[in-house]
């Protein structure tokens, strides 16, 4: 029988970006809060301290900061005719493990979506008609508008500490920024960071071609900064250890840098590590949650934590799995297109062009994760879907992210993979290449979904979650279009060699190579309980005291990295909880 803890007002599942923010905002209401984190504790010091953290083999290759498959995994198949097999070796995506979550090891790119992406089905219908939507594409609008979310995007920008150059202030275009972005009520909290040689070289060519380069919006401090919670950031030193690493410099936006030390000082907040939540418990009437049951890995026992309000803020895949095993929302059935939990799983569609220059030295070790100049000229709101034959788009970015010699050694095709020829290739080409990366949208489809696996179970006896996912023609057409344009710009830069890496039409999903940790959907927002799991305030339709945070709320994936949208939705939801729900707990419709 599970041990029972003292009841709390709020239990938070997962202490990453959204869990930390939820703790901070709800603690301000005087509520008694406990957060449960499956992994261990992590602080800038000692866990991320210099020089220990900048160990490429330990963190960049062996992935010490990640959630390893022995802790939690999914089974994967491309279609319902295949037998799903467990994801046993980390490849395509890298969920985090421990306090701070994926916010500890991300690159720091912090975008907000375009207004058109928030109402994409309506945008397509108004411009080209619904007939261009491919059969089987679950194209949807969010049940909330960009204008409603804008103050909360701004709030997250200020808490996270973002560096950039606004392109659209209150409807007025600004020089040097992104002319295609949605309107902003304020300039970025910090000015854009400086650019490296590769990004400057790209920007000059792009501008000469009539394109519109601008600095990438970076959750990386360009100067000293104090956020609204009193947390301090220090300017980045371009060490090149962002993605897969914690930041020892207090420069990268992360829960550790932006929230946690302020949150831990709240007397009504506590957290427990090595506590894996197994299920959300439900009252006898099935309409509310009573708390959560978790496994205490230190004491090796199950524990029930009663609470009046349950916040699910673990990683998207873990959130969806927990909801499936807890019976929150009806499981999605792609054959009937009925049910909601597990629906609209989506990913990201990326590609890139690598350019080699014999006479140019790019010094790639001078870098950071959000470095570079971008263009949005081939993004969602600039593409003529009717003419091009696909729905979607991509932004491009050029800028050195790291010069780590194990992970970042681009070599021309045909270079031997080992031996004297390989060493010769490294001697000739290390530091003499740059890349144009395209980061694209990904639509949701009836066939791509998440459910419970009928065969494999986790160490607690729960079914593993099964991922059914494959690339679809629409998104492959989109990335091939990006390839044609990126090669055009690449050739204009006059490299000695150019080689492309884009998925071709007919490509099949391969779980082995890393792409992004941008898994989305599965507990999507919706106008009605027949279409999604949560309402416009990210409140579970069938259990009003359960609120769900994270990229699982996305109805399809935007062309941008998801963290800005995740943070903005979190503050939007917390505002609703604080101003409406706590005064009168009920469904917020």
C-alpha positions in Angstrom: 0.0 0.0 0.0 1.3 3.4 -0.9 2.6 5.7 1.8 0.4 8.9 2.0 2.0 12.4 2.2 0.4 15.4 3.8 -2.0 17.1 1.4 -0.8 20.1 -0.6 -2.7 22.8 -2.5 -0.7 22.1 -5.6 1.4 19.2 -6.9 3.7 19.9 -9.9 4.9 17.0 -12.0 8.3 17.9 -13.5 10.5 20.8 -12.5 11.7 22.2 -15.9 10.8 25.5 -17.5 7.1 25.3 -17.0 7.1 23.6 -13.7 9.5 26.2 -12.3 7.4 29.1 -13.6 4.2 27.5 -12.2 5.8 27.1 -8.8 6.9 30.8 -8.8 3.5 32.2 -9.9 1.4 30.0 -7.7 3.6 30.4 -4.7 2.9 34.2 -5.0 -0.8 33.2 -4.3 0.2 31.8 -0.9 -0.5 28.2 -2.0 1.3 25.2 -0.5 3.2 23.6 -3.4 5.3 20.5 -3.9 7.1 19.7 -7.2 8.1 16.1 -8.0 11.1 15.5 -10.3 12.1 12.1 -11.6 15.8 13.0 -12.0 18.3 14.4 -9.6 18.9 17.9 -8.4 21.0 20.2 -10.7 22.5 23.6 -9.9 24.9 25.8 -11.9 27.3 25.1 -9.1 28.4 22.4 -8.5 26.7 20.4 -11.3 27.5 22.8 -14.2 30.7 24.3 -12.9 33.7 25.1 -15.0 35.7 23.3 -16.3 33.9 20.0 -15.5 30.8 20.8 -17.7 32.8 21.5 -20.9 33.6 17.8 -21.4 32.5 16.8 -24.9 32.9 13.1 -24.4 30.8 12.9 -21.2 28.1 15.4 -22.1 28.2 15.8 -25.9 28.7 12.2 -26.8 27.7 10.1 -23.8 24.9 12.4 -23.0 25.1 12.5 -19.3 22.5 15.2 -18.9 19.8 13.3 -20.8 17.0 10.9 -20.0 18.4 7.5 -20.9 16.2 4.7 -22.3 16.8 2.5 -19.3 14.9 5.2 -17.3 12.1 5.8 -19.7 11.5 5.2 -23.3 9.0 4.7 -26.1 8.4 2.1 -28.7 8.6 3.3 -32.3 7.1 2.3 -35.7 6.4 4.1 -39.0 2.9 2.8 -39.5 0.3 0.5 -38.0 1.5 -2.4 -40.2 4.8 -2.5 -38.3 5.6 -3.9 -34.9 6.9 -1.1 -32.7 10.3 -1.7 -31.0 11.8 0.2 -28.1 13.9 3.3 -28.6 17.0 1.7 -27.0 19.8 4.1 -28.0 19.3 7.9 -27.9 19.3 9.3 -31.4 16.5 11.4 -33.0 15.5 13.3 -29.8 17.1 13.8 -26.4 14.7 14.4 -23.5 16.4 15.7 -20.4 16.7 14.2 -16.9 16.7 16.2 -13.6 15.8 19.5 -12.2 15.7 22.2 -15.0 14.7 19.7 -17.6 15.5 20.3 -21.3 16.0 24.0 -20.4 19.4 23.0 -19.0 20.8 21.5 -22.2 19.1 23.4 -25.0 20.7 25.8 -27.5 18.7 28.8 -26.3 16.8 29.8 -29.5 13.7 31.6 -28.2 11.1 32.4 -30.9 7.5 33.2 -30.7 5.2 31.8 -33.4 3.9 33.8 -36.3 0.2 35.0 -36.0 -0.6 32.9 -39.1 0.7 29.7 -37.3 -1.7 30.2 -34.5 -4.7 30.2 -36.9 -3.2 28.1 -39.6 -6.3 26.3 -40.8 -8.2 29.6 -41.1 -5.3 31.2 -42.8 -5.1 28.5 -45.4 -8.9 28.5 -45.9 -9.1 32.2 -46.4 -6.1 32.4 -48.8 -6.4 29.3 -50.9 -9.5 27.3 -49.8 -9.7 24.1 -47.8 -9.3 22.0 -50.9 -5.5 22.4 -50.8 -5.3 20.7 -47.4 -4.1 17.2 -48.0 -6.2 14.2 -47.1 -5.3 13.0 -43.6 -3.7 16.2 -42.5 -5.2 17.3 -39.1 -4.7 21.0 -39.7 -6.1 23.1 -36.9 -6.4 26.5 -35.3 -5.4 27.1 -31.7 -8.4 28.2 -29.5 -6.5 31.3 -28.5 -5.1 34.2 -30.7 -1.7 35.7 -31.1 -3.0 39.0 -29.7 -4.2 37.3 -26.6 -0.9 35.6 -26.1 1.4 38.5 -26.9 1.7 39.9 -23.4 2.6 36.4 -22.1 5.3 35.9 -24.8 6.7 39.2 -23.6 6.6 38.1 -20.0 8.5 35.0 -20.8 11.0 36.9 -22.8 11.7 39.1 -19.8 12.0 36.2 -17.3 14.1 34.1 -19.6 16.3 37.0 -20.6 16.4 37.2 -24.4 18.8 39.0 -26.7 17.6 40.2 -30.1 16.5 42.9 -32.4 12.7 43.5 -32.8 11.4 43.7 -36.3 7.8 44.7 -35.6 7.1 47.0 -32.6 3.4 47.7 -32.2 2.9 47.3 -36.0 5.8 49.4 -37.0 8.6 47.7 -38.9 12.1 48.2 -37.3 15.4 48.3 -39.2 17.6 45.3 -38.6 14.9 43.0 -37.2 12.6 40.3 -38.8 10.1 42.1 -41.0 7.9 39.0 -41.1 7.4 38.5 -37.4 4.3 39.1 -35.4 4.0 42.4 -33.6 5.7 43.0 -30.3 4.7 45.3 -27.5 8.3 45.7 -26.4 11.9 45.5 -27.7 13.9 42.5 -26.6 15.2 42.7 -23.0 18.8 42.7 -24.3 20.4 43.8 -27.6 21.4 41.1 -30.1 24.7 39.4 -29.6 27.6 40.0 -31.9 28.0 37.9 -35.1 30.7 35.5 -36.1 32.4 35.6 -39.5 30.2 32.9 -41.1 27.0 34.6 -40.2 28.3 38.0 -41.4 29.3 36.4 -44.7 25.9 34.9 -45.1 24.1 38.1 -44.2 26.0 40.1 -46.7 25.1 37.7 -49.5 21.5 37.4 -48.5 21.0 41.1 -48.4 22.5 41.5 -51.8 20.0 38.9 -53.1 17.1 41.0 -51.7 16.6 38.8 -48.6 16.1 40.2 -45.1 18.7 38.9 -42.6 18.4 39.6 -38.9 20.1 38.3 -35.7 18.7 35.1 -34.2 16.6 35.6 -31.0 18.8 34.1 -28.3 18.1 33.0 -24.8 21.7 33.9 -24.3 22.7 37.1 -22.5 24.5 39.8 -24.5 25.1 41.9 -21.5 24.5 41.8 -17.7 20.8 41.4 -16.9 18.4 41.1 -14.0 15.0 39.5 -14.7 11.7 40.3 -13.0 12.4 37.5 -10.4 15.6 39.2 -9.4 17.8 36.6 -11.1 21.0 37.7 -12.7 22.5 36.8 -16.0 26.1 37.4 -17.1 27.2 38.1 -20.7 28.1 35.1 -22.9 31.7 34.5 -23.6 31.1 32.4 -26.8 32.6 29.2 -25.3 30.7 27.0 -27.7 29.3 24.6 -25.1 25.5 25.2 -25.1 23.6 22.3 -26.7 23.8 19.2 -24.4 25.5 21.2 -21.7 24.5 23.2 -18.6 25.8 26.8 -18.7 28.6 27.5 -16.2 28.6 31.2 -17.0 25.0 32.1 -16.0 24.5 33.3 -19.6 22.1 30.8 -21.1 18.4 31.1 -20.3 17.5 28.1 -18.1 15.4 27.4 -15.1 18.5 27.4 -13.0 19.6 30.9 -14.2 16.1 32.5 -14.5 13.8 31.0 -11.8 14.9 28.2 -9.5 17.1 30.0 -7.0 14.3 32.6 -6.4 11.7 29.8 -6.2 13.6 27.8 -3.7 13.5 30.8 -1.3 9.7 30.6 -1.2 8.7 29.1 2.2 5.5 27.6 0.7 7.4 25.7 -2.0 9.3 22.4 -1.8 10.5 19.8 -4.2 11.5 16.2 -4.2 13.9 14.6 -6.6 14.2 10.9 -7.8 10.4 10.8 -7.6 8.8 9.4 -10.8 5.1 10.1 -11.0 3.2 6.9 -12.1 -0.3 8.1 -12.4 -2.8 10.9 -11.6 -5.4 9.6 -9.2 -9.0 10.4 -9.8 -12.0 11.0 -7.5 -14.9 8.5 -7.5 -17.0 10.7 -9.8 -14.2 10.7 -12.4 -14.4 14.5 -12.7 -11.5 15.6 -10.7 -8.0 14.5 -9.7 -7.2 13.8 -6.1 -3.4 13.9 -6.5 -0.6 11.7 -7.9 1.1 8.5 -7.0 4.8 8.4 -7.5 7.7 6.0 -7.0 10.4 7.2 -4.5 13.6 5.8 -6.0 15.6 6.5 -2.8 13.2 4.7 -0.4 12.0 2.3 -3.1 8.3 2.7 -2.3 5.2 4.1 -3.9 3.8 7.3 -2.4 0.5 9.1 -2.8 0.6 12.9 -2.8 -2.8 14.4 -2.4 -3.4 17.8 -3.9 -6.3 20.1 -4.9 -4.6 21.2 -8.1 -2.4 19.0 -10.4 0.0 20.6 -12.8 1.5 18.3 -15.5 4.7 20.0 -16.6 7.1 17.1 -17.6 8.5 16.7 -21.1 5.9 16.3 -23.8 6.4 12.5 -24.3 6.2 11.9 -20.5 3.1 14.1 -20.2 1.2 12.2 -22.8 2.3 8.9 -21.4 1.2 9.9 -17.9 -2.2 11.0 -19.3 -2.7 7.8 -21.2 -2.0 5.6 -18.2 -4.1 7.8 -15.9 -7.2 7.9 -18.2 -7.1 11.6 -18.8 -8.9 12.2 -22.1 -10.1 9.4 -24.4 -7.2 7.7 -26.2 -7.0 8.6 -29.9 -7.9 6.0 -32.5 -6.5 7.0 -36.0 -8.8 4.5 -37.7 -11.9 6.3 -36.6 -10.3 9.7 -36.0 -12.0 9.7 -32.7 -10.6 10.2 -29.2 -8.0 12.9 -28.3 -5.1 11.7 -26.1 -2.1 11.0 -28.3 -3.6 12.8 -31.3 -1.6 15.2 -33.6 1.9 14.1 -32.6 4.3 16.1 -34.7 8.0 16.8 -35.0 10.2 19.2 -37.1 11.4 19.2 -40.7 15.0 20.4 -41.1 17.8 20.4 -43.6 21.0 22.2 -44.4 23.7 23.1 -46.9 27.4 22.9 -45.9 29.9 25.2 -47.7 33.6 24.6 -47.8 36.1 27.5 -48.3 39.8 26.6 -48.6 41.0 30.2 -47.8 38.5 31.1 -45.1 39.0 30.2 -41.4 35.8 30.4 -39.5 37.2 29.7 -36.0 34.2 27.5 -35.1 35.2 27.2 -31.4 34.1 30.8 -31.0 30.4 30.1 -30.8 27.2 29.7 -28.8 24.0 27.7 -29.3 21.8 30.6 -30.6 24.5 32.3 -32.6 23.9 33.6 -36.1 21.9 35.5 -38.6 18.5 34.3 -39.9 16.1 34.9 -42.7 12.4 34.3 -42.7 11.8 34.9 -46.4 10.7 31.3 -47.0 8.7 31.0 -43.8 5.1 30.0 -43.3 3.6 33.5 -43.9 5.7 34.2 -47.0 5.1 31.0 -49.0 2.3 30.7 -51.6 1.0 27.3 -50.5 -1.4 27.1 -53.5 1.4 27.7 -56.0 4.1 25.6 -54.2 1.9 22.6 -53.4 2.6 22.3 -49.7 1.6 23.9 -46.4 4.4 25.1 -44.2 7.8 26.9 -44.2 11.1 27.3 -42.5 13.4 29.9 -41.1 17.2 29.7 -41.9 20.1 30.3 -39.6 23.8 30.6 -40.2 26.2 30.8 -37.3 28.8 28.6 -35.6 27.3 26.7 -32.7 30.4 24.8 -31.5 33.8 23.7 -32.7 33.8 20.5 -30.7 36.1 18.2 -32.7 34.2 14.9 -31.9 30.7 16.1 -32.8 31.5 18.9 -35.3 33.8 17.8 -38.0 32.2 18.4 -41.3 34.2 16.9 -44.2 33.6 16.8 -47.9 31.7 13.7 -49.2 34.2 11.0 -50.3 36.6 11.7 -47.4 37.6 8.4 -45.8 35.9 7.7 -42.4 39.2 6.6 -40.7 42.9 6.3 -41.2 45.4 8.5 -43.0 42.8 9.9 -45.5 40.5 10.9 -42.7 43.3 12.7 -40.8 44.3 14.5 -44.0 40.8 15.6 -44.5 40.6 17.0 -41.0 43.9 18.9 -41.5 42.6 20.4 -44.7 39.0 21.3 -43.7 38.6 21.8 -39.9 37.5 25.4 -39.5 37.0 25.9 -43.2 33.3 25.1 -43.5 30.0 26.8 -42.6 26.4 25.8 -43.0 23.0 27.2 -43.9 20.4 25.4 -41.7 16.7 25.4 -42.5 14.4 24.8 -39.6 10.9 23.9 -40.8 7.4 23.4 -39.7 5.7 20.0 -39.4 2.0 19.4 -39.8 -0.1 16.9 -37.9 -1.6 13.9 -39.5 -4.2 11.3 -38.7 -1.7 8.5 -39.0 1.0 10.1 -36.7 0.0 9.5 -33.1 0.9 8.2 -29.7 -0.8 5.3 -27.7 0.0 2.6 -25.3 2.1 -0.3 -26.5 0.4 -3.7 -26.2 3.6 -5.6 -25.6 6.3 -3.7 -23.8 6.1 -2.4 -20.2 8.3 -0.1 -18.0 9.9 -1.1 -14.7 6.7 -0.2 -12.9 4.5 -2.5 -15.0 2.9 0.3 -17.0 2.7 -0.1 -20.8 5.3 1.9 -22.7 4.0 4.6 -24.9 4.1 3.7 -28.6 5.0 6.3 -31.2 3.6 5.8 -34.7 5.3 8.3 -37.0 6.6 8.7 -40.5 7.4 11.7 -42.8 4.6 12.8 -45.1 4.8 14.1 -48.6 3.6 17.7 -47.7 6.6 18.3 -45.4 9.0 16.6 -47.7 7.9 18.9 -50.5 8.4 21.8 -48.2 12.0 20.8 -47.3 12.9 20.2 -50.9 11.7 23.7 -51.7 14.0 25.0 -48.9 16.8 23.0 -50.5 16.5 24.6 -53.8 16.6 28.1 -52.3 19.4 27.3 -49.8 21.6 25.9 -52.6 20.9 29.1 -54.6 22.2 31.3 -51.8 25.0 28.9 -51.1 26.3 29.0 -54.6 26.1 32.8 -54.6 28.6 32.7 -51.7 31.1 31.0 -54.1 32.3 28.2 -51.9 35.0 25.7 -53.2 32.6 22.8 -52.4 28.9 22.7 -51.5 26.9 19.7 -50.3 23.3 19.4 -49.1 21.6 17.3 -46.5 17.8 17.3 -47.0 15.2 14.5 -46.9 14.1 13.5 -50.3 10.5 12.7 -51.4 9.7 9.2 -50.1 12.1 9.4 -47.2 11.3 7.3 -44.2 11.6 8.3 -40.5 14.9 7.1 -39.1 15.1 7.2 -35.3 19.0 6.9 -35.2 20.5 10.2 -36.2 19.8 13.2 -34.0 17.4 15.9 -35.4 15.7 17.9 -32.7 14.1 17.4 -29.3 11.0 19.2 -30.6 8.3 16.6 -30.0 4.9 18.2 -30.0 1.2 17.3 -29.7 -0.5 14.5 -28.0 -2.5 16.6 -25.4 -3.5 19.3 -27.8 -5.6 22.5 -27.2 -9.0 22.6 -28.7 -12.4 24.5 -28.9 -14.3 21.4 -27.8 -13.6 18.1 -25.9 -14.2 16.2 -29.1 -11.1 17.7 -30.8 -8.5 17.9 -28.1 -7.4 17.1 -24.5 -7.3 20.6 -23.0 -9.2 23.8 -23.5 -8.0 27.2 -24.3 -6.5 27.6 -20.8 -4.7 24.2 -21.1 -7.1 22.8 -18.6 -8.1 19.1 -19.0 -11.6 18.9 -20.5 -12.5 15.9 -18.3 -10.8 16.9 -15.0 -11.0 20.6 -14.3 -8.3 20.6 -11.6 -5.6 19.2 -14.0 -3.7 21.8 -16.1 -1.2 20.6 -18.7 1.9 22.5 -19.8 4.4 22.1 -22.6 4.6 21.4 -26.3 2.1 18.6 -26.1 -0.5 21.4 -26.4 0.6 22.3 -29.9 -2.0 21.4 -32.6 0.8 21.1 -35.2 4.4 22.2 -35.0 5.5 25.7 -36.0 8.5 26.4 -38.1 10.3 27.7 -34.9 11.9 26.1 -31.9 9.1 25.6 -29.4 10.3 27.0 -26.1 9.0 30.6 -26.7 5.5 29.2 -27.4 5.7 26.8 -24.4 6.7 29.7 -22.1 4.0 32.1 -23.4 1.3 29.4 -23.0 2.5 28.7 -19.5 2.1 32.3 -18.4 -1.3 32.6 -20.2 -2.5 29.5 -18.3 -1.1 30.6 -15.0 -2.8 34.0 -15.4 -6.1 32.1 -15.9 -5.5 30.0 -12.8 -4.6 33.0 -10.7 -7.4 35.3 -11.8 -10.3 32.9 -12.5 -9.8 29.3 -11.3 -8.5 29.8 -7.7 -11.5 32.1 -6.9 -14.0 29.5 -8.2 -12.5 26.1 -9.2 -14.5 25.0 -12.2 -14.1 24.3 -15.9 -12.9 27.5 -17.6 -15.0 27.7 -20.8 
